[in-house]
Amino acid sequence: MKRIFITGSSGCIGHYMAESLINGTDHELYFLVRNPEKLQFRYQSRPNVHLIIGDLQNIEKFSEFLKTVNVAILAATSWGGISESFEINVTKTIGLMKLLDPEVCEQIIYFSTASILDKNNQPLSEAGTLGTNYVRTKYECYVQLKEQPFYDKITTVFPTLVFGGEPNKPYSHLSGGIQDVIKWIDLIRWFKADGSFHYIHARDIAKIIKYLVDNPSSELEHQNLVLGNKKTTVNEAIEKICNYLNKKIYFRIPLYIFLVNFFIKVFRLRMEDWDYFSINYRHFTYKDTVTPASFGMENYCTTIEDVMKLNGVYPQKN
């Protein structure tokens, strides 16, 4: 039985991870939480599940306990201003890792984001210079981790676009916006756009994390894992959504990048540097992405149709 320490359990991915570890393992679990009232999973369901009330800002007060941890799963993150984000996403995250005992801790599973990687799964320099506070600090943390003496203990996971959420779990930003896509699909379907991406469901992420807990990184070929289904293009996604909703596409107007940038300027749309970069970069795709199937398990969500169903969107009658 392992002693597992988890941060970030109050979020969408965190809830799926907690449920998977509580229901699927006998490990002793410790969840660092600021507000237990935000937790919607049943942490009282077995006796060796514990809540540690606190946050990364005062992580040093738990230094004695952290020396006893076998596996640390670090999913907590800050979306605030640059000062707060750097403090939590970089300084305190690395500081927490330094409090672990290398003789006791067999692995650290650290959550980054695929947004900081280029097409060859290498750090994307623009993420460090143009990224949002979240993206920039995740980039900086990853760069610093590679210089730490405990780097060989770390498995970094890079989720791509994340879907997920249920009545008893928080919804991800993407799942929360699905209804807006459906609302505008009658307009969207008439346009073509050059772009591609990967996506993954939070439940599938939780399956992978549970697998990693029982199969430390030393037994894997790679310490860096990009989490996502095979890439799909924007046009393919629109076609599949329209087909799922029984909406016909008779013709499509190419939405060229220069035209998009023209509309942004004409209508004075508020865009940050990272937004401009993303629009022009277009293809957020990666090498060797993994899903539960990569480890011999069954995927929960693989297709665009799966995404629609799991978000409560159903075909419309003609």
C-alpha positions, -999 to +999 in steps of 0.1 A: +000+000+000+014+034-010+009+068+007-003+091-020-005+129-017-027+148-042-032+185-049-058+201-071-086+177-062-113+204-062-111+209-099-126+189-128-097+166-134-091+164-096-126+150-090-122+123-115-087+114-102-100+113-066-129+090-076-106+067-095-081+064-067-107+060-039-128+034-057-101+016-076-072+013-051-065+005-015-037+031-012-037+056+016-048+089+001-041+125+013-059+154-004-046+189+002-077+212+001-085+247+010-122+243+013-137+208+019-171+221+010-161+222-027-154+185-028-182+165-043-165+131-042-171+107-012-138+110+007-155+095+038-161+062+019-131+044+034-110+050+065-076+056+049-087+087+029-076+119+046-081+156+040-052+180+047-066+215+051-043+240+036-028+252+003+005+256-015+010+290+000+018+274+034+030+240+021+061+242+044+040+236+075+035+200+062+072+193+056+073+164+082+044+147+066+057+151+031+088+132+040+066+101+043+049+104+009+055+076-017+037+092-046+029+129-051+003+139-077+005+177-083-025+190-102-031+223-083-027+255-103-034+292-101-052+311-128-047+345-112-024+374-118+013+369-129+026+374-093+002+349-078+005+324-107+043+324-105+042+319-067+019+289-069+027+274-103+064+277-100+079+286-067+056+267-044+053+237-067+090+232-070+093+240-033+068+212-025+089+187-045+120+197-026+102+187+007+097+151-005+123+125+007+140+111-024+146+078-004+109+074+002+091+091-027+092+068-057+075+092-082+061+127-087+033+131-112+032+167-123+004+183-143+016+208-169-003+217-202+003+207-238+000+244-247+037+249-237+049+223-262+056+225-299+048+199-326+079+178-315+069+179-278+096+203-270+091+236-250+075+262-272+094+294-267+064+316-274+046+300-245+072+316-222+071+350-238+035+355-251+015+330-230-012+339-205-001+340-169-011+303-166+007+292-198+039+313-190+042+300-155+036+264-166+064+269-192+087+284-166+081+256-141+087+229-166+120+245-177+131+248-141+121+212-133+146+199-159+174+215-138+164+199-105+182+169-090+149+151-085+140+153-121+143+116-127+115+111-102+091+132-122+065+121-148+051+152-164+017+149-180+006+174-206-032+173-210-045+186-244-080+201-246-099+187-216-136+178-216-154+166-185-180+173-158-211+158-143-237+168-118-214+157-090-182+170-107-171+205-118-173+211-156-141+219-175-140+252-194-145+234-227-175+213-216-190+244-201-188+260-235-203+232-256-238+247-256-224+279-271-209+259-300-243+242-305-260+276-304-239+289-332-235+257-353-260+269-379-235+297-387-203+279-380-211+251-404-208+274-434-171+282-428-138+263-432-108+270-410-072+257-411-064+242-377-061+210-357-060+198-321-062+169-297-087+164-269-092+140-240-119+135-213-110+140-176-121+105-168-095+091-193-069+113-176-078+098-143-074+063-157-039+071-169-029+086-135-042+055-117-021+034-140+010+056-134+006+052-097+010+015-100+036+017-128+063+042-118+080+062-145+111+041-144+091+013-159+079+036-188+096+045-220+089+082-215+088+105-185+068+131-205+033+121-216+010+142-238-025+132-230-049+132-259-068+113-286-055+114-321-055+148-338-086+161-355-089+191-377-113+220-370-131+212-402-135+175-393-148+184-359-175+207-374-185+181-400-189+154-373-209+178-350-232+187-379-236+150-389-244+141-353-270+169-351-284+160-386-275+193-401-265+195-437-234+213-451-240+223-487-209+246-492-183+262-470-164+295-471-127+294-464-119+315-434-084+325-442-060+338-415-056+372-431-094+375-431-097+365-394-070+391-385-089+417-406-122+411-388-103+413-354-090+448-363-122+461-380-144+451-350-117+460-325-120+426-308-100+424-276-072+400-281-042+392-260-007+384-274-013+346-268-047+348-286-030+363-317-003+337-316-027+308-313-048+320-342-018+322-364-001+290-351-033+271-357-021+235-353-017+225-317-007+190-324+018+167-308+038+135-313+028+102-296-002+113-276-015+088-252-049+076-239-059+047-216-058+025-247-020+031-249-017+012-217-041-016-225-072+000-210-105+010-226-110+046-235-141+064-220-142+091-247-126+088-281-148+105-307-165+138-312-198+119-310-187+107-276-180+143-265-214+154-276-232+125-258-213+130-226-221+167-226-258+160-228-261+170-265-283+147-286-292+145-323-319+167-335-348+154-355-352+166-391 
